[in-house]
Amino acid sequence: MRVAAIYDIHGNLPALEAVIQDIRQAGVDQVVVGGDVVPGPMPRGTLDCLLHLDIPVRFIQGNCEIAVLAQIAGADPGTLPEQAREAVRWSARQLLPEHERLFAGWPRTLRLEIRGLGEVLFCHATPRSDSEIFTRLTSEERLVPVFAGLGAAVVVCGHTHMQFDRTIGTVRVVNAGSVGMPFGEPGAYWLLLGPGVQLRHTAYDLARAAERIRDTDYPQAGEFAARNVLHPPSEKETLELFARAELP
């Protein structure tokens, strides 16, 4: 079985469409969507694209799906900055009742047996949390307790939008990167699993994607097009920022 892991799409439909083309060419048997499909500029189009894909798709919740569900329920969406709260509020208004039911039914983690890798555990941030932050630079000493005793050979995560492939204790931990909001070089990032692990990068028409995004009613459309499509923050500045917010 070959599995594509796509994380942190954030409503960037043009990026998702490009990745799906690459997934088809790779002969993938199953797609795992690792959370944070929303918020973003094209939430319904992004969900429709995934839900009508002619390849089997499994979903897990990200912290943003949980925040959107809280917003719909009239509860506090959690410790999000105001800019993110605005995006969550807008995205919640775009969704249909069936989308709410879908989000609520997605599990927090997923396990698959993949030839060549063994048992693979998919989570959004860490196996115990949908919002913990760690990067390729976080010390192994701090991470060993998080990844011990899982019974999985490989853990696939996302959340921080930067790919890496490292070993923590005896567990191989791979970050899929972000399809829709990357840090570093522009483009869309994802994983191809089985029998090995391939960190994939898909180039797409960034100018056209930015134009499509600006044409939406998304309240942060211009900034999203500029900062998440055309000129993403560098990996260096993002690593420095995340170092101040890493898990204890």
Secondary structure as the mmCIF struct_conf table of DSSP 4:
data_model
#
loop_
_struct_conf.conf_type_id
_struct_conf.id
_struct_conf.beg_label_comp_id
_struct_conf.beg_label_asym_id
_struct_conf.beg_label_seq_id
_struct_conf.end_label_comp_id
_struct_conf.end_label_asym_id
_struct_conf.end_label_seq_id
STRN STRN1 VAL A 3 ILE A 6
TURN_TY1_P TURN_TY1_P1 HIS A 10 GLY A 11
HELX_RH_AL_P HELX_RH_AL_P1 LEU A 13 GLN A 25
TURN_TY1_P TURN_TY1_P2 ALA A 26 GLY A 27
BEND BEND1 ASP A 29 ASP A 29
STRN STRN2 GLN A 30 VAL A 33
BEND BEND2 GLY A 35 GLY A 35
BEND BEND3 PRO A 39 PRO A 41
HELX_RH_AL_P HELX_RH_AL_P2 PRO A 43 LEU A 51
TURN_TY1_P TURN_TY1_P3 HIS A 52 HIS A 52
BEND BEND4 ASP A 54 ILE A 55
STRN STRN3 VAL A 57 PHE A 59
HELX_RH_AL_P HELX_RH_AL_P3 ASN A 63 ILE A 72
TURN_TY1_P TURN_TY1_P4 ALA A 73 GLY A 74
BEND BEND5 ALA A 75 ALA A 75
BEND BEND6 THR A 79 THR A 79
HELX_RH_AL_P HELX_RH_AL_P4 GLU A 82 GLN A 94
HELX_RH_AL_P HELX_RH_AL_P5 PRO A 97 GLY A 105
BEND BEND7 TRP A 106 TRP A 106
BEND BEND8 ARG A 108 ARG A 108
STRN STRN4 LEU A 110 ILE A 114
TURN_TY1_P TURN_TY1_P5 ARG A 115 LEU A 117
STRN STRN5 GLY A 118 PHE A 122
BEND BEND9 HIS A 124 ALA A 125
STRN STRN6 THR A 126 THR A 126
TURN_TY1_P TURN_TY1_P6 PRO A 127 ARG A 128
STRN STRN7 SER A 129 SER A 129
BEND BEND10 ASP A 130 SER A 131
TURN_TY1_P TURN_TY1_P7 ARG A 136 LEU A 137
BEND BEND11 THR A 138 THR A 138
HELX_RH_AL_P HELX_RH_AL_P6 GLU A 140 PHE A 147
TURN_TY1_P TURN_TY1_P8 ALA A 148 GLY A 149
BEND BEND12 ALA A 153 ALA A 153
STRN STRN8 VAL A 154 CYS A 157
BEND BEND13 HIS A 159 THR A 160
STRN STRN9 PHE A 164 ILE A 168
TURN_TY1_P TURN_TY1_P9 GLY A 169 THR A 170
STRN STRN10 VAL A 171 ASN A 175
BEND BEND14 VAL A 179 MET A 181
BEND BEND15 PHE A 183 GLY A 187
STRN STRN11 ALA A 188 LEU A 193
BEND BEND16 GLY A 194 GLY A 196
STRN STRN12 VAL A 197 THR A 202
HELX_RH_AL_P HELX_RH_AL_P7 LEU A 206 ARG A 214
TURN_TY1_P TURN_TY1_P10 ASP A 215 ASP A 215
BEND BEND17 THR A 216 THR A 216
TURN_TY1_P TURN_TY1_P11 PRO A 219 GLN A 220
HELX_RH_AL_P HELX_RH_AL_P8 ALA A 221 PHE A 224
HELX_RH_PI_P HELX_RH_PI_P1 ALA A 225 LEU A 230
BEND BEND18 HIS A 231 HIS A 231
HELX_LH_PP_P HELX_LH_PP_P1 PRO A 232 SER A 234
HELX_RH_AL_P HELX_RH_AL_P9 GLU A 235 ALA A 243
TURN_TY1_P TURN_TY1_P12 ARG A 244 ARG A 244
BEND BEND19 ALA A 245 ALA A 245
#
